[in-house]
Amino acid sequence: MNEDIAEISVVRIKNWFDHKWLNYSGNAVIHFTETVHPDQVVLSNVWKEKITVPPFNPNRVLSELSFHGKVTGNKVFDKSLHGWRRSSNNQNNRIINKSDNGLFIWYSSETIKNQQGSIMTYRVYKNDVTTWYASFENKDGWRVTKAKGINIDLLKDLGK
C-alpha cells in the first residue's frame, strides 16, 4: 500500500463509539424453527470477512466529507456512505465497492464534553483492506486507552 491515497472520506459520528464497530457489518436475524416457539427470532451481531461500511445509523452521522487526492472518475465514492438501508443490506455494503484506493475515517463528536473520543480508519488499496480503531480519554491528561488493529505504542508516540 505504498501508492498515494486517491480518495479520503471523513465522517463525524455523534458521540463516542467503541471498538466493536471495527469491521462490524450489522445484525443478522436468526429464526428458530425447532423450538417450542417456532416463530421465535433473535438478532446476532455479524463481523464479515469481507469488510463492509460500518452500519452507523444515519441519525448519528453529523457530517461526511469527501476529498480527491487525484482525479479517479469514481462517482460511487462521492455518494454518502451512510444512507438509509435495510439492516440486511448493510452486510453487503462492502467498502472496496466505494474506492479501490481510499482512506475512510470515522471520528466521534463531543470529545471535550464527554472527556473521551474515538477514531476508526479503513484503508482500501485494490482488494486489500486494513482497519484500526483507537479510543482516548482525559483522565489527568489525554491518553490512548484502547487500540485495535494498530500498535497502541505507535499512537502514544504521536502526542510527543
TORPA-4810 file (N, C-alpha, C, O; in nm, 3 decimals):
<nodes>
NODE_1_0.082_-0.119_0.000_0.000_0.000_0.000_0.086_0.125_0.000_0.063_0.217_0.078_M
NODE_2_0.183_0.129_-0.085_0.273_0.244_-0.088_0.225_0.354_-0.181_0.281_0.464_-0.179_N
NODE_3_0.123_0.328_-0.262_0.073_0.429_-0.353_0.002_0.540_-0.276_-0.062_0.515_-0.174_E
NODE_4_0.014_0.664_-0.327_-0.056_0.776_-0.265_-0.206_0.750_-0.263_-0.261_0.690_-0.355_D
NODE_5_-0.271_0.796_-0.158_-0.415_0.776_-0.143_-0.487_0.867_-0.243_-0.459_0.986_-0.251_I
NODE_6_-0.580_0.809_-0.318_-0.653_0.885_-0.420_-0.776_0.954_-0.363_-0.811_1.063_-0.407_A
NODE_7_-0.842_0.890_-0.266_-0.969_0.942_-0.213_-0.971_0.930_-0.061_-0.925_0.831_-0.005_E
NODE_8_-1.026_1.032_0.004_-1.037_1.031_0.150_-1.178_1.070_0.189_-1.233_1.168_0.139_I
NODE_9_-1.236_0.991_0.278_-1.369_1.020_0.332_-1.355_1.038_0.483_-1.293_0.956_0.551_S
NODE_10_-1.413_1.146_0.536_-1.407_1.175_0.679_-1.550_1.189_0.730_-1.626_1.274_0.683_V
NODE_11_-1.585_1.105_0.828_-1.722_1.101_0.879_-1.720_1.131_1.029_-1.649_1.067_1.105_V
NODE_12_-1.800_1.230_1.069_-1.813_1.267_1.210_-1.939_1.200_1.266_-2.049_1.221_1.216_R
NODE_13_-1.919_1.119_1.370_-2.026_1.042_1.431_-2.067_1.106_1.563_-1.981_1.149_1.641_I
NODE_14_-2.197_1.113_1.588_-2.247_1.172_1.712_-2.202_1.087_1.831_-2.234_0.969_1.842_K
NODE_15_-2.127_1.151_1.918_-2.077_1.091_2.042_-1.976_0.980_2.018_-1.946_0.943_1.904_N
NODE_16_-1.926_0.929_2.127_-1.823_0.826_2.129_-1.880_0.693_2.076_-1.998_0.664_2.095_W
NODE_17_-1.796_0.614_2.011_-1.833_0.478_1.972_-1.718_0.386_2.013_-1.603_0.428_2.018_F
NODE_18_-1.750_0.260_2.042_-1.647_0.171_2.094_-1.585_0.082_1.987_-1.624_0.087_1.870_D
NODE_19_-1.490_0.001_2.027_-1.410_-0.082_1.937_-1.492_-0.188_1.864_-1.447_-0.242_1.763_H
NODE_20_-1.611_-0.219_1.913_-1.694_-0.321_1.849_-1.741_-0.278_1.710_-1.784_-0.361_1.631_K
NODE_21_-1.732_-0.149_1.679_-1.769_-0.101_1.547_-1.666_-0.138_1.441_-1.697_-0.139_1.323_W
NODE_22_-1.543_-0.167_1.482_-1.438_-0.201_1.386_-1.476_-0.329_1.312_-1.491_-0.434_1.374_L
NODE_23_-1.491_-0.320_1.182_-1.525_-0.432_1.093_-1.666_-0.488_1.116_-1.700_-0.593_1.062_N
NODE_24_-1.747_-0.418_1.194_-1.884_-0.463_1.222_-1.969_-0.447_1.096_-1.962_-0.344_1.028_Y
NODE_25_-2.048_-0.548_1.066_-2.130_-0.548_0.944_-2.278_-0.531_0.970_-2.354_-0.503_0.877_S
NODE_26_-2.324_-0.548_1.094_-2.465_-0.531_1.124_-2.522_-0.649_1.199_-2.449_-0.730_1.255_G
NODE_27_-2.655_-0.657_1.200_-2.726_-0.764_1.269_-2.782_-0.864_1.169_-2.824_-0.828_1.059_N
NODE_28_-2.781_-0.990_1.209_-2.846_-1.095_1.131_-2.964_-1.146_1.213_-2.956_-1.155_1.336_A
NODE_29_-3.071_-1.180_1.145_-3.188_-1.237_1.210_-3.177_-1.388_1.204_-3.163_-1.446_1.096_V
NODE_30_-3.182_-1.451_1.320_-3.176_-1.597_1.326_-3.314_-1.648_1.366_-3.369_-1.609_1.469_I
NODE_31_-3.369_-1.737_1.284_-3.500_-1.795_1.309_-3.481_-1.932_1.375_-3.400_-2.013_1.330_H
NODE_32_-3.555_-1.956_1.481_-3.552_-2.086_1.548_-3.673_-2.166_1.502_-3.787_-2.133_1.535_F
NODE_33_-3.648_-2.270_1.426_-3.759_-2.349_1.372_-3.789_-2.472_1.456_-3.900_-2.525_1.451_T
NODE_34_-3.693_-2.518_1.531_-3.712_-2.641_1.609_-3.715_-2.611_1.759_-3.639_-2.668_1.836_E
NODE_35_-3.804_-2.522_1.797_-3.818_-2.487_1.939_-3.965_-2.493_1.976_-4.051_-2.517_1.891_T
NODE_36_-3.992_-2.471_2.102_-4.130_-2.467_2.149_-4.206_-2.355_2.079_-4.326_-2.368_2.051_V
NODE_37_-4.136_-2.246_2.050_-4.195_-2.131_1.980_-4.129_-2.120_1.843_-4.028_-2.051_1.831_H
NODE_38_-4.183_-2.186_1.740_-4.117_-2.189_1.609_-4.104_-2.054_1.541_-4.025_-2.041_1.447_P
NODE_39_-4.178_-1.954_1.585_-4.166_-1.822_1.523_-4.068_-1.732_1.598_-4.058_-1.613_1.569_D
NODE_40_-3.995_-1.788_1.692_-3.901_-1.710_1.772_-3.779_-1.672_1.687_-3.725_-1.754_1.612_Q
NODE_41_-3.738_-1.546_1.699_-3.619_-1.498_1.629_-3.530_-1.424_1.727_-3.575_-1.377_1.832_V
NODE_42_-3.404_-1.415_1.692_-3.309_-1.342_1.774_-3.213_-1.269_1.679_-3.186_-1.317_1.569_V
NODE_43_-3.163_-1.154_1.723_-3.064_-1.080_1.645_-2.925_-1.120_1.689_-2.899_-1.138_1.808_L
NODE_44_-2.836_-1.133_1.593_-2.698_-1.169_1.623_-2.605_-1.072_1.551_-2.625_-1.041_1.434_S
NODE_45_-2.503_-1.024_1.621_-2.405_-0.934_1.560_-2.321_-1.009_1.458_-2.290_-1.126_1.476_N
NODE_46_-2.284_-0.938_1.349_-2.209_-1.001_1.241_-2.085_-0.917_1.209_-2.093_-0.795_1.192_V
NODE_47_-1.971_-0.984_1.201_-1.847_-0.926_1.152_-1.805_-1.012_1.034_-1.759_-1.125_1.053_W
NODE_48_-1.819_-0.960_0.913_-1.790_-1.038_0.793_-1.642_-1.032_0.760_-1.572_-0.938_0.795_K
NODE_49_-1.596_-1.136_0.692_-1.457_-1.140_0.647_-1.430_-1.032_0.543_-1.325_-0.967_0.545_E
NODE_50_-1.525_-1.012_0.453_-1.514_-0.905_0.354_-1.569_-0.778_0.418_-1.690_-0.766_0.441_K
NODE_51_-1.481_-0.685_0.447_-1.511_-0.567_0.529_-1.620_-0.481_0.463_-1.617_-0.453_0.343_I
NODE_52_-1.716_-0.440_0.545_-1.826_-0.356_0.499_-1.816_-0.218_0.563_-1.743_-0.196_0.659_T
NODE_53_-1.892_-0.125_0.506_-1.905_0.008_0.567_-1.972_-0.012_0.703_-2.076_-0.078_0.710_V
NODE_54_-1.917_0.043_0.812_-1.982_0.025_0.941_-2.124_0.082_0.938_-2.145_0.194_0.890_P
NODE_55_-2.221_0.007_0.987_-2.361_0.046_0.971_-2.411_0.145_1.076_-2.511_0.120_1.144_P
NODE_56_-2.342_0.257_1.089_-2.390_0.360_1.180_-2.528_0.407_1.134_-2.552_0.422_1.014_F
NODE_57_-2.617_0.428_1.229_-2.748_0.482_1.197_-2.727_0.621_1.138_-2.655_0.702_1.195_N
NODE_58_-2.790_0.650_1.025_-2.771_0.783_0.964_-2.804_0.899_1.058_-2.754_1.010_1.036_P
NODE_59_-2.885_0.877_1.161_-2.912_0.982_1.259_-2.787_1.019_1.338_-2.778_1.129_1.392_N
NODE_60_-2.690_0.928_1.345_-2.566_0.956_1.419_-2.460_1.022_1.332_-2.360_1.071_1.384_R
NODE_61_-2.480_1.025_1.202_-2.382_1.083_1.110_-2.406_1.234_1.105_-2.505_1.281_1.049_V
NODE_62_-2.313_1.310_1.165_-2.326_1.455_1.172_-2.272_1.524_1.048_-2.325_1.626_1.005_L
NODE_63_-2.167_1.466_0.989_-2.113_1.521_0.865_-2.031_1.413_0.795_-1.982_1.319_0.857_S
NODE_64_-2.020_1.432_0.666_-1.941_1.340_0.584_-1.877_1.421_0.473_-1.946_1.481_0.390_E
NODE_65_-1.745_1.423_0.471_-1.671_1.499_0.371_-1.591_1.404_0.284_-1.537_1.304_0.332_L
NODE_66_-1.583_1.436_0.156_-1.505_1.356_0.062_-1.401_1.443_-0.005_-1.429_1.557_-0.043_S
NODE_67_-1.281_1.390_-0.019_-1.170_1.461_-0.082_-1.106_1.371_-0.187_-1.096_1.249_-0.169_F
NODE_68_-1.063_1.433_-0.297_-0.993_1.359_-0.401_-0.849_1.407_-0.406_-0.822_1.525_-0.429_H
NODE_69_-0.756_1.314_-0.385_-0.614_1.348_-0.397_-0.571_1.352_-0.542_-0.473_1.418_-0.577_G
NODE_70_-0.645_1.281_-0.626_-0.623_1.283_-0.769_-0.753_1.247_-0.838_-0.844_1.190_-0.777_K
NODE_71_-0.762_1.280_-0.965_-0.884_1.251_-1.040_-0.894_1.101_-1.063_-0.803_1.039_-1.118_V
NODE_72_-1.008_1.043_-1.020_-1.027_0.899_-1.037_-1.148_0.867_-1.124_-1.156_0.757_-1.180_T
NODE_73_-1.241_0.961_-1.136_-1.363_0.934_-1.211_-1.459_0.841_-1.136_-1.555_0.791_-1.194_G
NODE_74_-1.432_0.818_-1.008_-1.512_0.728_-0.926_-1.634_0.802_-0.873_-1.625_0.876_-0.774_N
NODE_75_-1.749_0.784_-0.937_-1.872_0.852_-0.895_-1.931_0.788_-0.771_-2.005_0.854_-0.697_K
NODE_76_-1.902_0.661_-0.745_-1.954_0.590_-0.627_-1.896_0.652_-0.500_-1.965_0.661_-0.399_V
NODE_77_-1.770_0.693_-0.505_-1.704_0.749_-0.387_-1.775_0.874_-0.336_-1.779_0.897_-0.215_F
NODE_78_-1.829_0.954_-0.425_-1.892_1.080_-0.386_-2.030_1.062_-0.324_-2.086_1.157_-0.270_D
NODE_79_-2.085_0.941_-0.329_-2.215_0.916_-0.267_-2.196_0.890_-0.118_-2.092_0.841_-0.075_K
NODE_80_-2.298_0.924_-0.040_-2.292_0.907_0.105_-2.268_0.761_0.143_-2.326_0.670_0.084_S
NODE_81_-2.183_0.740_0.242_-2.159_0.605_0.295_-2.275_0.556_0.379_-2.300_0.436_0.389_L
NODE_82_-2.347_0.650_0.441_-2.442_0.614_0.547_-2.586_0.654_0.516_-2.652_0.717_0.599_H
NODE_83_-2.633_0.619_0.399_-2.774_0.644_0.367_-2.863_0.540_0.435_-2.814_0.442_0.491_G
NODE_84_-2.992_0.564_0.430_-3.086_0.470_0.490_-3.091_0.343_0.407_-3.101_0.349_0.285_W
NODE_85_-3.082_0.229_0.472_-3.094_0.099_0.406_-3.138_-0.004_0.507_-3.122_0.016_0.628_R
NODE_86_-3.192_-0.112_0.459_-3.230_-0.223_0.547_-3.105_-0.279_0.613_-2.997_-0.280_0.554_R
NODE_87_-3.121_-0.324_0.735_-3.009_-0.380_0.810_-2.943_-0.495_0.734_-2.821_-0.508_0.735_S
NODE_88_-3.023_-0.577_0.668_-2.967_-0.690_0.594_-2.881_-0.642_0.477_-2.787_-0.712_0.438_S
NODE_89_-2.910_-0.525_0.421_-2.830_-0.471_0.311_-2.695_-0.420_0.358_-2.600_-0.413_0.280_N
NODE_90_-2.684_-0.383_0.486_-2.556_-0.337_0.539_-2.449_-0.444_0.526_-2.332_-0.413_0.506_N
NODE_91_-2.489_-0.569_0.538_-2.393_-0.678_0.536_-2.331_-0.701_0.398_-2.232_-0.774_0.385_Q
NODE_92_-2.387_-0.639_0.296_-2.332_-0.649_0.161_-2.277_-0.516_0.110_-2.243_-0.504_-0.007_N
NODE_93_-2.269_-0.417_0.198_-2.221_-0.284_0.162_-2.069_-0.280_0.177_-2.016_-0.213_0.266_N
NODE_94_-2.000_-0.351_0.091_-1.855_-0.369_0.103_-1.779_-0.239_0.076_-1.809_-0.164_-0.016_R
NODE_95_-1.680_-0.215_0.160_-1.602_-0.091_0.150_-1.521_-0.086_0.020_-1.498_0.023_-0.033_I
NODE_96_-1.478_-0.199_-0.033_-1.399_-0.197_-0.158_-1.484_-0.157_-0.278_-1.430_-0.125_-0.384_I
NODE_97_-1.617_-0.158_-0.264_-1.702_-0.110_-0.372_-1.709_0.042_-0.377_-1.761_0.099_-0.473_N
NODE_98_-1.656_0.109_-0.273_-1.659_0.256_-0.266_-1.533_0.318_-0.327_-1.539_0.428_-0.383_K
NODE_99_-1.422_0.249_-0.315_-1.294_0.301_-0.365_-1.196_0.186_-0.377_-1.201_0.091_-0.299_S
NODE_100_-1.106_0.194_-0.475_-1.001_0.093_-0.481_-0.867_0.151_-0.434_-0.764_0.083_-0.438_D
NODE_101_-0.870_0.278_-0.391_-0.751_0.341_-0.334_-0.795_0.457_-0.245_-0.779_0.574_-0.280_N
NODE_102_-0.852_0.421_-0.130_-0.909_0.525_-0.045_-0.880_0.506_0.102_-0.842_0.398_0.147_G
NODE_103_-0.898_0.613_0.176_-0.887_0.613_0.321_-1.019_0.664_0.375_-1.067_0.770_0.336_L
NODE_104_-1.079_0.586_0.466_-1.207_0.620_0.527_-1.183_0.638_0.676_-1.129_0.550_0.743_F
NODE_105_-1.225_0.752_0.728_-1.201_0.786_0.868_-1.333_0.822_0.934_-1.410_0.902_0.882_I
NODE_106_-1.359_0.761_1.050_-1.474_0.796_1.133_-1.420_0.847_1.266_-1.328_0.788_1.323_W
NODE_107_-1.476_0.956_1.314_-1.434_1.007_1.445_-1.555_1.055_1.523_-1.657_1.091_1.465_Y
NODE_108_-1.541_1.054_1.654_-1.653_1.088_1.742_-1.661_1.238_1.766_-1.561_1.308_1.763_S
NODE_109_-1.783_1.284_1.790_-1.806_1.424_1.828_-1.814_1.433_1.980_-1.807_1.333_2.050_S
NODE_110_-1.828_1.555_2.029_-1.846_1.581_2.172_-1.731_1.528_2.258_-1.751_1.491_2.374_E
NODE_111_-1.612_1.525_2.202_-1.497_1.468_2.273_-1.465_1.545_2.400_-1.443_1.484_2.505_T
NODE_112_-1.463_1.676_2.394_-1.433_1.755_2.514_-1.542_1.736_2.618_-1.513_1.713_2.736_I
NODE_113_-1.667_1.746_2.576_-1.780_1.732_2.668_-1.780_1.593_2.734_-1.799_1.582_2.855_K
NODE_114_-1.759_1.488_2.655_-1.762_1.351_2.707_-1.631_1.309_2.774_-1.626_1.209_2.845_N
NODE_115_-1.526_1.386_2.750_-1.393_1.353_2.802_-1.343_1.218_2.751_-1.261_1.152_2.814_Q
NODE_116_-1.395_1.179_2.635_-1.347_1.060_2.566_-1.379_1.074_2.418_-1.472_1.144_2.379_Q
NODE_117_-1.300_1.007_2.338_-1.321_1.014_2.193_-1.277_0.886_2.127_-1.216_0.799_2.190_G
NODE_118_-1.309_0.875_1.999_-1.270_0.756_1.925_-1.246_0.792_1.779_-1.301_0.888_1.725_S
NODE_119_-1.162_0.711_1.717_-1.131_0.726_1.574_-1.116_0.586_1.516_-1.067_0.494_1.582_I
NODE_120_-1.160_0.572_1.393_-1.152_0.443_1.326_-1.117_0.469_1.180_-1.171_0.561_1.119_M
NODE_121_-1.027_0.389_1.124_-0.989_0.407_0.984_-0.996_0.275_0.909_-0.969_0.168_0.963_T
NODE_122_-1.034_0.286_0.783_-1.029_0.174_0.688_-0.947_0.223_0.570_-0.979_0.325_0.509_Y
NODE_123_-0.842_0.151_0.538_-0.758_0.184_0.422_-0.781_0.079_0.315_-0.758_-0.040_0.339_R
NODE_124_-0.826_0.122_0.199_-0.853_0.032_0.088_-0.748_0.055_-0.020_-0.725_0.168_-0.063_V
NODE_125_-0.686_-0.052_-0.063_-0.597_-0.044_-0.179_-0.619_-0.170_-0.261_-0.583_-0.280_-0.220_Y
NODE_126_-0.679_-0.150_-0.377_-0.719_-0.260_-0.465_-0.814_-0.350_-0.388_-0.921_-0.304_-0.348_K
NODE_127_-0.781_-0.475_-0.367_-0.872_-0.566_-0.296_-0.829_-0.589_-0.152_-0.878_-0.681_-0.086_N
NODE_128_-0.738_-0.508_-0.102_-0.688_-0.523_0.034_-0.746_-0.413_0.123_-0.749_-0.296_0.085_D
NODE_129_-0.792_-0.453_0.242_-0.847_-0.356_0.337_-0.777_-0.376_0.471_-0.774_-0.487_0.523_V
NODE_130_-0.721_-0.268_0.525_-0.665_-0.272_0.661_-0.746_-0.174_0.746_-0.788_-0.069_0.699_T
NODE_131_-0.767_-0.211_0.870_-0.852_-0.131_0.957_-0.789_-0.117_1.095_-0.713_-0.203_1.139_T
NODE_132_-0.821_-0.007_1.162_-0.783_0.007_1.302_-0.878_0.103_1.374_-0.949_0.182_1.312_W
NODE_133_-0.876_0.091_1.505_-0.960_0.172_1.593_-0.877_0.216_1.712_-0.789_0.143_1.758_Y
NODE_134_-0.905_0.336_1.763_-0.842_0.382_1.887_-0.940_0.468_1.965_-1.019_0.542_1.907_A
NODE_135_-0.934_0.457_2.095_-1.013_0.544_2.182_-0.918_0.613_2.279_-0.810_0.562_2.308_S
NODE_136_-0.960_0.727_2.327_-0.876_0.804_2.420_-0.966_0.871_2.521_-1.083_0.898_2.495_F
NODE_137_-0.909_0.898_2.638_-0.983_0.960_2.747_-0.897_1.067_2.813_-0.774_1.064_2.804_E
NODE_138_-0.965_1.160_2.879_-0.896_1.262_2.956_-0.912_1.227_3.104_-1.012_1.260_3.167_N
NODE_139_-0.812_1.162_3.157_-0.805_1.130_3.300_-0.669_1.180_3.346_-0.568_1.110_3.334_K
NODE_140_-0.668_1.302_3.399_-0.542_1.368_3.433_-0.452_1.379_3.310_-0.332_1.354_3.317_D
NODE_141_-0.511_1.418_3.199_-0.441_1.431_3.072_-0.495_1.330_2.971_-0.537_1.220_3.006_G
NODE_142_-0.492_1.371_2.844_-0.543_1.284_2.739_-0.447_1.169_2.713_-0.325_1.188_2.706_W
NODE_143_-0.505_1.049_2.699_-0.422_0.933_2.666_-0.503_0.832_2.587_-0.626_0.824_2.600_R
NODE_144_-0.434_0.755_2.506_-0.497_0.646_2.432_-0.529_0.536_2.530_-0.442_0.492_2.605_V
NODE_145_-0.653_0.490_2.531_-0.694_0.388_2.627_-0.719_0.252_2.563_-0.716_0.150_2.632_T
NODE_146_-0.742_0.250_2.433_-0.765_0.123_2.365_-0.725_0.138_2.219_-0.749_0.241_2.157_K
NODE_147_-0.663_0.034_2.167_-0.630_0.029_2.025_-0.657_-0.111_1.974_-0.630_-0.211_2.042_A
NODE_148_-0.710_-0.117_1.857_-0.741_-0.245_1.794_-0.700_-0.235_1.647_-0.744_-0.145_1.576_K
NODE_149_-0.616_-0.327_1.603_-0.570_-0.325_1.465_-0.446_-0.241_1.442_-0.395_-0.233_1.330_G
NODE_150_-0.397_-0.177_1.549_-0.276_-0.093_1.541_-0.207_-0.101_1.677_-0.271_-0.116_1.781_I
NODE_151_-0.076_-0.092_1.674_0.002_-0.095_1.798_-0.026_0.032_1.878_-0.005_0.143_1.828_N
NODE_152_-0.072_0.017_1.999_-0.108_0.131_2.083_0.013_0.223_2.106_-0.003_0.344_2.121_I
NODE_153_0.133_0.167_2.110_0.254_0.248_2.131_0.277_0.345_2.014_0.330_0.455_2.035_D
NODE_154_0.239_0.307_1.894_0.251_0.399_1.779_0.165_0.522_1.800_0.205_0.634_1.767_L
NODE_155_0.047_0.503_1.855_-0.044_0.614_1.879_0.001_0.700_1.996_-0.013_0.822_1.992_L
NODE_156_0.054_0.637_2.098_0.102_0.712_2.214_0.216_0.805_2.177_0.229_0.914_2.233_K
NODE_157_0.299_0.762_2.083_0.413_0.843_2.041_0.373_0.964_1.958_0.452_1.057_1.943_D
NODE_158_0.252_0.966_1.903_0.207_1.079_1.824_0.195_1.207_1.906_0.214_1.316_1.853_L
NODE_159_0.165_1.194_2.033_0.148_1.310_2.120_0.278_1.371_2.169_0.276_1.475_2.235_G
NODE_160_0.389_1.310_2.138_0.519_1.358_2.186_0.581_1.458_2.093_0.690_1.508_2.119_K
</nodes>
